[in-house]
């Protein structure tokens, strides 16, 4: 802290406002890119878990319309994941 006070009290500029703004903009862009990628990964993990729940429920129900609907739901979820994983 004393170092900062000494530098600042002597009127020395460590960086310009433009340099600071540019670096801040780059940092914000990196943070947003990481947040978006992380959100996409979380959504894919959740969808995969939902598909697994549907499959397990279909197995518990046995055969019939409900089982078929659950299997179809699981397949639809997995297909949706495949089509969006390229994004």
C-alpha positions in Angstrom: 0.0 0.0 0.0 2.8 2.4 0.8 4.3 1.7 -2.7 1.0 2.7 -4.3 0.8 5.9 -2.2 4.4 6.8 -3.2 3.8 6.2 -6.9 0.4 8.0 -6.9 1.6 10.9 -4.8 4.5 11.6 -7.2 2.0 11.9 -10.0 3.5 9.1 -12.1 1.1 7.4 -14.5 1.5 3.6 -14.6 -0.9 3.3 -17.5 -3.2 5.5 -19.5 -6.9 5.6 -19.2 -7.2 4.2 -22.7 -4.8 1.3 -21.9 -6.9 0.6 -18.7 -10.2 0.7 -20.6 -8.8 -1.6 -23.3 -7.5 -4.1 -20.8 -10.7 -4.0 -18.8 -12.7 -4.6 -22.0 -10.6 -7.6 -22.9 -11.0 -9.0 -19.4 -14.7 -8.6 -19.5 -14.9 -10.3 -22.9 -12.9 -13.2 -21.5 -15.1 -13.5 -18.5 -18.2 -13.5 -20.6 -16.8 -16.1 -23.0 -16.0 -18.4 -20.0 -19.4 -17.8 -18.5 -21.2 -18.6 -21.7 -19.1 -21.8 -22.3 -19.7 -22.9 -18.7 -23.4 -22.3 -19.0 -23.6 -24.4 -22.1 -21.7 -27.2 -20.4 -24.1 -27.1 -17.4 -27.1 -27.2 -19.7 -25.7 -30.3 -21.5 -25.0 -32.1 -18.3 -28.5 -31.4 -17.1 -30.0 -32.6 -20.3 -28.0 -35.7 -20.2 -29.2 -36.4 -16.7 -32.8 -35.8 -17.8 -32.4 -38.3 -20.6 -31.1 -40.8 -18.2 -34.0 -40.3 -15.8 -36.4 -40.9 -18.8 -34.6 -44.1 -19.7 -34.7 -45.4 -16.1 -38.3 -44.6 -15.7 -39.1 -46.4 -19.0 -37.3 -49.5 -17.7 -39.3 -49.3 -14.5 -42.6 -49.0 -16.2 -42.0 -51.9 -18.5 -43.7 -52.1 -21.9 -46.5 -50.0 -23.1 -47.4 -46.5 -24.2 -45.9 -44.8 -21.2 -42.6 -46.6 -21.6 -42.5 -45.8 -25.3 -43.2 -42.2 -24.6 -40.4 -42.1 -22.0 -37.9 -43.8 -24.4 -38.9 -41.3 -27.2 -38.4 -38.4 -24.8 -35.0 -39.7 -23.9 -34.1 -40.0 -27.6 -35.4 -36.5 -28.3 -33.3 -35.0 -25.5 -30.2 -36.8 -26.7 -30.8 -35.7 -30.3 -31.3 -32.1 -29.2 -28.0 -32.4 -27.3 -26.2 -33.7 -30.4 -27.6 -30.9 -32.6 -26.5 -28.2 -30.2 -23.1 -29.6 -29.2 -21.6 -28.0 -32.3 -22.5 -24.5 -31.2 
